[in-house]
Amino acid sequence: MARHLMMSLSPPGSTMHTSRSPREILPLAASEDPSYARLLADRLIAKSVVDTATECWRWMGSAQPTGYGQMWNGFRPEQAHRIAYRTFIGPISPELEIDHICRKRDCINPFHLRQVTHRQNMQASESVMGVNARKTKCSRGHLLSGENLVLTKSGTRQCRCCMNMSAKRYREARKRRSETSCVLFGDRSLSVPMAAQPDRARIDSSGRRG
């Protein structure tokens, strides 16, 4: 198991020396106390199992309902992959988040993690926002690119063709409403074209104009 862990610590194309420990292969984060960082590294390795097919370190310890691993960082519970990134790679910027390149939430392999903005993290996710952000066509098949792509103030993407079609339908519906009026016929209210009621007279239940 230790051999697999050391192999998965190596970036693609690097040469591994299996006699070296993970702590010798990757530097511990400068922001952590060295002795405590080594303790964290040992706990991270002890509580994970390597998937040899994907090189993911699958977290086997406590987990959050969302699927992310969770571990005590010395002050409070924290997501295990964030602890792994700080322990083996370095500090995490306060403005950035940690994204799983492998898309496996329980993976703590530091080479499967990267720092990204919240927007980048959401776009890469499998959420509704992420799926929509990666679409190349709208629901009607129009390309979401070039002049047909509209970026709103909130950052969402809209199809210009569909927006124009929606605006046209709204104008036509508004025009139809302006060309009709509501006429009482007995106890019912009917929409009658303006041309069909020149004097806009009230019609009683017998059909006579008032």
N, C-alpha and C positions, 0 to 999 in steps of 0.2 A: 504493500500500500504506500509506504513512504517513497518508494521508487517512482510509482505513478504520480504522486503528488509533485515530486521534483520535476518530472518530465512535463507536467501540465503547467508548471511555473515558467517554463522556458518559452519565449516568444518564437514565432515561426522562423525557421532558418538558423536558429542558434544552436550551439554545440553544448550538449549536456555532459556533466561529470556526475554520475550517480552517487559518488562518494561524498559529494558536498550536500549540505543541508539546505532547505529552502531559505533559511535566514542568511546564508552565505551567498546565495544566488541573487536575492533581491534585498536591497537595503531597507531597513525598518524606517518608518516615517520619522523625520527629524523632529516633528511636533510632539511625538510621544516620548515618555521616559523610556530609555533603552531597556531597562530591566522589565518594565511592565509591558512594553511592546513585544518582547520575546515571549512573555506569558500569553499575551493575546494571540501571537502566531501559533503557539503550541495548541491553544484551545481551538482556534479556527481549524487547524489541521486535524485535530482529534475528533472534531464533531462534523467532519465532512467526508464524503466518499467520492472518489473520482470516477466519472463516467468515461471509460476509455474510448468510446465512440465519438464523443463530442469534446472531451477534455474539460467538461464542466466539473466543478467541485460542488456536488449536490449536498446541501446543508441537511444534516440529520438531527439537529437540535431543536430547540423551541422555535416556533414559527408564528407569524402574525396571521390573522384570518385572510389577508390578501395574498398569502403565499410566500412572503419574504421571510428569510430567516431572522431570528432575533437573539441578541446576546447582551450580557451586561458589560458595559464599557468602563466600569469603575465608578460611574456617577449615576447612571440610569440605563434602562434597556434601550438598545439601539439596533437598527437593522444590521444584520451580520455582514452584508456585502459592503456597507459603508465602512465598517470597522476593518474589513479585509483590505479595502482600497487604501485607507490611511496607514495601515500597518505595513503593507508591502510596497506601495507606490509613493504616497506622500499626502500632504494636506489637501483638503477639499475646499475649494473657494466657496465663501458664503453665498455667492450669487448663482452658483451652479448646483446641479443635481447629478447623481450617479445613474447612468443608463446601462442596462445589460445588452451588450452587443449580441449575445447568444439568444436573447429573448427568454431565458430561463430565470424566473424570479428567485429560485432557491440556489442559484449558482453564486459562489463567492470567489471564483478564480479571478485574481486581479487583472489578468490579461483579457478577460471577457468584460471588463468594466471600463467606462470612460466618463469624463466630466462633460456635461452638456447643459444648455439653458433649459428652463422649464418648457418653453415652446418646442425646442428640439426633442425633448423627452416625450412630450405628448404626441408629436407628429410621428415618432418612431414606434409608439405603442400600438397595441391592438384595440384601443378604445375606439368609440365612434368617431371622435375627433381625429385620431390617428389614421383610421381607415379612410375617412373622407379626405384628409390632407394628401394622401397618396394616390387618389383617383386622378386619372388622366382625361376622363369624360364625365359629363353630367348624366343624370338619369334618362335624358332624351337622346344621348349619344353625341352631344356637341363636345368638341375638344375644349379642355380647360387650359388653354395656352394662348399666347399672343394677344391680339386685340379683343378676343372673346372672353378673356379672363379678367374678372373684376375683383379687386381686393378691397374689402370693406374696412371701415375704421377699426372694427373689432379684430381684424386679421383673418376673417373667414374668406373663402373663395366663392365667387358667384359666377354663373354663366350669363354672359351678356345677352345671348339670343333668348334664353328663357326669361330673363328680366324684362326684355322688350315685349315678349309675348304676353307676360303677365300684366304689364302696363297697358297694353292694347286691349286686353280683355276687360280691365278695370274701366278704361275710358268708354268702351262700348256699353258696358253695364250701366255706367253713370248716365250716358246719353239716353239709354232706353228708359231709365227712371225719370229723367227730365221730360220725356215725351209722353208720359202717362200720368194720370192722376187717379186718386181714390174716389170712387163714387159709391154712395150708399144705395143698396137695392134691398129694401126690406130691412132685415136685421143682419145682412151681410155686407161686407166691404169688398168691392171689385176694382181691379186696376183696368182702366179703360184708356185707350189711346186718346190723346188730346184732339185729334182730327175727328174722332167719332162723337165728340160731345162739344159742339161749337159754343153753346151757351153755358156749358158746365152746370146744367140745372140739376136739381135734386130729383131723383126718381123714386117714387113711392112703391109699395108692394104690388100695386096693380099695374105698374109699368108706366104710369102717367108722370109727366114732368110737373114739378111743383111750381 
